[in-house]
Amino acid sequence: MKNFFVFALLSLLITFLAACGGSDNEDTNNAGGEQELSDELIVFNWSEYIPQGVIDDFEEEYGVEVVYSTYNSNHEMLTKVQSGTVAYDLVFPSDYYVKQMVDNEMLKEIDFDNIPNYENIANAWKSMPFDPDNKFSVPFMYGYDGIAYNKEFIKEAPTSWEDLWNPDYAGKVLLLEESKEVSNMVQQLLGNEMNDPTEEQLEAGFDKVKELIPNVLAFDSTASDRLVSGEAWIAHAYSGAAATAWLENDNIDFVLPEEGGIVWLDAMVIPKTSKNKYTAEVFINYLLEPEVSKQLSEFIPYGNPNEKAVEILPEEIKGSPGLNFPEEVIKRAEWNLPLDSDRTQYMNRLFQEAKVE
């Protein structure tokens, strides 16, 4: 009888420990089996992407504290997520970084039962090449890498990446700060395949960048302030940065160059380190509510894949730079894909060498 009681006690203890360990510190379940919101949500996003009011409203409605921090490049985001120092619950990588994170098994599959507002995403932005089965990502905003410029100083619209090398623009040019994005630009200019350059083509590309350095004011992925002030006249920039600048200064415009330009999509993903997956999915669903998504576009007018939000956008926002290109112009834009690790390392070294030229 004594052995029976010991065995029963051990069985209960094992069951209790299994129940505690099975949650992996994620959002817990209540007695009814329903998932519960966590007390906090750790979000890591691009700077100037979500207005504070949207976060405040979520916190008030759901009783969840959003711990929000920002980054300025995909590389910075990936490095910090990989380090594991912070267990981020939600991050916003660009398309080709989503693929890298999927390939490296860094992401959790999303439970779309918790995201009914996913139906608001236009079909054109689902089943993307980097996530063809729609398992790991939810579209957030899309845009283009092209040329932003201030019409006060540049009277004729640029037509080619080559216009950045105009000697009249010495000290007035901004370049994006991602090595692959700069490489894409210069490989397009040289007529090469931007997603499959040889080492010789990479060298030629960054030699061309070195020739541009006298014109470069800064490597800056958030170009809007410098464009508005006139400190910069022209920029290799994101369409959303141009649109944001345009809201403050209607002399700002944006074009895709004749070489094509780049189309991209930023997405919402949940890292494997997340301890609050269900709460992250609730936050994603909240951001996809049409009225909330509308606020996002009003704050920074990138292209919005949420068709229900687009329907209620003010006409002013619908007409902002970088949102309304002719179909033949859009078709020329290329999707960015990562290089293999050896060429990536070589590209990064060449980029750093060019920056200090």
C-alpha positions in Angstrom: 0.0 0.0 0.0 2.9 2.4 0.8 4.5 1.7 -2.6 1.1 2.4 -4.2 0.9 5.8 -2.6 4.5 6.6 -3.6 3.7 5.6 -7.2 0.5 7.6 -7.3 2.3 10.7 -5.9 5.1 10.4 -8.5 2.5 10.0 -11.3 0.8 13.2 -10.2 4.1 15.0 -9.9 5.2 13.9 -13.5 1.8 15.0 -14.9 2.1 18.4 -13.2 5.6 19.0 -14.5 4.7 17.9 -18.0 1.8 20.4 -18.0 4.0 23.2 -16.8 6.8 22.4 -19.2 4.5 21.9 -22.2 3.7 25.6 -22.4 7.3 26.6 -23.1 6.5 29.8 -21.3 4.0 30.8 -24.1 0.6 32.3 -23.6 -1.1 30.1 -21.1 -4.5 28.4 -21.4 -7.3 28.9 -18.9 -9.6 26.3 -17.5 -11.9 26.4 -20.5 -9.0 25.6 -22.9 -9.0 29.1 -24.5 -5.8 30.9 -25.0 -5.0 33.9 -22.8 -3.3 37.1 -23.6 0.1 37.7 -22.1 0.9 40.7 -19.9 3.4 42.1 -22.4 4.3 41.8 -26.1 7.8 42.5 -27.4 7.7 44.1 -30.8 10.8 44.9 -33.0 10.0 47.0 -36.0 11.4 49.5 -38.5 11.5 53.1 -37.3 8.6 55.3 -38.2 6.3 52.5 -39.1 3.5 52.4 -36.4 2.2 55.6 -34.7 2.2 55.6 -30.9 -1.5 56.1 -30.9 -2.1 52.7 -32.5 0.0 51.0 -29.8 -1.7 53.0 -27.0 -5.2 52.0 -28.3 -4.2 48.3 -28.4 -2.8 48.4 -24.9 -6.0 50.0 -23.6 -8.3 47.6 -25.5 -6.5 44.4 -24.7 -4.6 45.2 -21.4 -1.3 44.2 -22.9 1.9 46.3 -22.5 3.7 46.6 -25.8 7.4 46.8 -25.4 8.4 48.5 -28.7 11.8 49.0 -30.2 13.0 49.8 -33.6 15.8 49.1 -36.1 17.1 50.8 -39.3 18.1 47.8 -41.4 17.2 44.2 -42.0 20.7 43.2 -41.1 20.4 44.9 -37.7 17.1 43.1 -37.1 18.4 39.7 -38.0 21.6 40.0 -35.9 19.6 40.9 -32.8 17.0 38.2 -33.3 19.7 35.6 -33.9 21.6 36.7 -30.7 18.6 35.6 -28.6 19.3 38.4 -26.1 15.7 39.5 -26.4 12.8 37.1 -27.0 11.0 39.2 -29.6 7.4 38.2 -30.2 6.9 40.0 -33.5 9.3 41.4 -36.1 8.8 43.0 -39.6 11.5 41.7 -42.0 11.5 42.5 -45.7 10.6 39.7 -48.2 14.0 38.2 -48.8 14.9 38.3 -45.1 11.6 36.4 -44.4 13.0 33.6 -46.7 16.3 33.6 -44.9 14.6 33.3 -41.6 12.3 30.5 -42.9 15.3 28.6 -44.4 17.2 29.0 -41.1 14.2 27.7 -39.1 13.9 30.9 -37.1 10.1 31.4 -37.4 7.0 29.8 -35.9 4.1 28.9 -38.1 1.2 31.3 -37.7 -2.2 30.1 -36.6 -4.5 32.0 -39.0 -7.5 31.0 -37.0 -6.4 33.8 -34.6 -6.2 36.3 -37.5 -9.6 36.5 -39.1 -8.7 39.9 -40.6 -6.2 38.2 -42.8 -9.1 38.0 -45.3 -8.6 41.8 -45.7 -5.3 41.2 -47.5 -5.6 41.4 -51.3 -4.9 38.1 -53.0 -2.2 39.7 -55.1 -0.1 39.9 -51.9 -0.6 36.3 -50.7 1.5 33.3 -51.6 4.6 35.4 -52.2 7.7 33.6 -53.5 9.4 33.9 -50.0 6.4 32.2 -48.3 4.4 30.4 -51.0 2.2 28.4 -48.6 1.3 31.4 -46.4 2.6 29.7 -43.3 5.1 32.1 -41.7 4.2 35.7 -42.7 1.5 38.3 -42.9 1.9 41.2 -45.4 2.3 44.6 -43.7 3.4 47.2 -46.3 4.9 47.2 -49.7 6.9 49.7 -51.7 9.7 50.3 -54.1 13.4 51.2 -54.1 13.7 54.1 -56.6 14.7 57.7 -56.8 13.2 60.4 -54.6 14.0 64.0 -55.4 13.2 67.6 -54.5 11.7 69.5 -57.5 12.8 72.8 -56.0 16.4 71.9 -56.8 16.0 69.3 -59.6 13.7 70.7 -62.3 13.6 67.7 -64.6 12.5 64.3 -63.2 15.3 61.7 -63.0 15.0 58.8 -65.4 17.9 56.6 -64.6 20.0 55.4 -61.6 22.9 57.2 -63.5 21.3 60.5 -62.5 22.7 60.0 -59.0 26.2 60.4 -60.4 25.4 63.9 -61.8 28.4 66.1 -60.6 25.9 69.0 -60.0 24.6 67.0 -57.0 27.9 66.8 -55.1 27.2 66.4 -51.4 23.4 66.2 -52.0 22.8 62.5 -52.7 21.5 59.9 -50.2 22.0 56.2 -50.5 20.2 53.4 -48.7 22.3 51.8 -46.0 21.7 48.1 -46.9 24.6 46.6 -48.9 22.3 44.4 -51.0 20.0 47.3 -51.9 23.0 49.4 -53.0 24.3 46.4 -55.0 20.8 45.9 -56.6 20.8 49.6 -57.7 24.3 49.5 -59.3 23.9 46.0 -60.8 20.7 47.2 -62.5 22.6 50.3 -63.8 25.3 48.1 -65.2 22.8 45.8 -66.9 23.7 42.7 -64.8 21.4 40.2 -63.0 21.1 41.9 -59.6 20.2 38.6 -57.8 23.0 36.6 -59.4 26.1 38.7 -59.9 29.5 37.2 -60.4 32.3 38.3 -58.1 33.7 40.3 -61.0 30.4 42.1 -61.4 30.2 42.8 -57.7 33.7 44.4 -57.9 32.7 46.5 -60.9 29.5 47.5 -59.1 31.2 48.8 -56.0 33.9 50.5 -58.1 31.0 52.4 -59.6 29.8 53.2 -56.1 33.2 54.6 -55.2 32.8 57.0 -58.1 29.6 58.2 -56.5 31.0 58.9 -53.1 31.8 62.6 -53.7 28.1 63.1 -54.3 27.0 61.2 -51.2 25.8 63.2 -48.3 24.9 60.1 -46.2 23.9 56.5 -46.2 20.4 56.9 -44.8 17.4 54.6 -45.1 15.1 57.2 -43.5 15.6 60.0 -46.1 12.4 62.0 -45.5 13.8 64.7 -43.1 16.8 65.5 -45.3 14.6 65.7 -48.4 12.1 68.0 -46.7 14.8 70.4 -45.4 16.6 70.5 -48.8 19.8 69.2 -47.2 19.5 66.4 -49.7 18.3 67.0 -53.3 18.0 63.4 -54.5 18.0 60.0 -52.9 18.2 56.3 -53.6 15.2 55.8 -51.4 12.1 53.8 -50.3 8.9 55.0 -51.9 7.4 55.4 -48.4 10.1 57.8 -47.3 9.4 59.9 -50.3 5.7 59.9 -49.6 6.3 60.8 -46.0 8.5 63.7 -47.1 5.8 64.8 -49.6 3.2 65.2 -46.8 5.4 68.0 -45.4 6.8 69.3 -48.7 4.9 68.8 -51.9 8.1 69.5 -53.9 9.1 65.9 -53.1 8.5 63.3 -55.8 9.5 59.7 -56.5 10.2 57.8 -59.7 11.2 54.3 -60.7 14.2 54.4 -63.0 14.2 53.0 -66.6 16.5 50.2 -65.3 13.5 48.9 -63.3 13.9 49.6 -59.6 13.0 47.2 -56.9 9.6 46.1 -55.5 9.5 44.8 -51.9 7.1 43.8 -49.2 7.6 44.0 -45.4 5.9 41.3 -43.5 5.0 40.4 -39.9 6.6 37.2 -38.6 6.9 35.5 -35.2 10.4 34.3 -34.2 10.8 30.9 -32.6 12.1 32.7 -29.5 8.7 34.2 -28.9 7.0 33.4 -25.6 3.8 35.1 -26.5 2.7 33.7 -29.8 -1.0 34.0 -29.3 -0.8 37.6 -28.2 1.4 38.4 -31.3 -1.3 36.9 -33.5 -4.0 39.0 -31.7 -1.8 42.1 -32.3 -1.4 41.2 -36.0 -5.2 40.8 -36.3 -5.6 44.2 -34.7 -3.2 45.9 -37.1 -5.3 44.4 -40.0 -8.5 46.0 -38.9 -9.4 48.4 -41.7 -9.6 51.5 -39.5 -6.3 50.7 -37.8 -4.6 49.8 -41.1 -5.9 53.1 -42.5 -4.1 54.9 -39.6 -0.9 53.2 -40.6 -1.1 54.4 -44.1 -1.9 57.9 -43.0 1.1 57.9 -40.7 3.6 56.7 -43.4 2.0 56.2 -46.8 3.6 53.1 -48.2 1.6 50.8 -50.4 -1.0 48.9 -48.2 -1.9 45.3 -49.1 -5.0 45.6 -46.9 -7.7 46.3 -49.6 -10.4 47.1 -47.0 -8.1 49.8 -45.5 -7.3 51.2 -49.0 -11.0 51.6 -49.7 -11.4 54.1 -46.9 -8.1 56.0 -47.4 -8.3 59.8 -48.0 -7.8 60.7 -51.7 -4.8 62.7 -50.8 -3.0 59.6 -49.5 -4.1 57.5 -52.5 -2.4 60.1 -54.7 1.0 60.2 -52.8 4.3 59.6 -54.7 5.2 55.9 -55.3 1.7 54.5 -55.1 0.3 55.0 -58.6 2.7 53.8 -61.4 1.5 52.6 -64.8 1.4 48.8 -65.0 4.3 48.7 -67.5 6.5 50.5 -65.0 5.6 48.2 -62.1 6.3 45.2 -64.3 9.9 46.3 -64.8 10.6 46.4 -61.0 12.4 43.4 -59.7 12.0 41.4 -56.5 15.1 41.2 -54.3 16.6 37.8 -53.5 19.5 37.1 -51.1 22.9 36.0 -52.4 24.6 32.9 -51.1 26.7 33.3 -48.0 30.1 33.6 -49.8 28.9 36.3 -52.1 27.1 38.1 -49.3 30.3 38.3 -47.3 32.2 39.5 -50.3 29.5 42.0 -51.2 29.5 43.3 -47.6 33.3 43.8 -47.6 33.2 45.6 -50.9 30.4 47.8 -49.6 32.3 48.8 -46.5 35.4 49.6 -48.6 33.4 51.8 -50.9 31.8 53.7 -48.0 35.2 54.8 -46.7 36.7 55.7 -50.1 
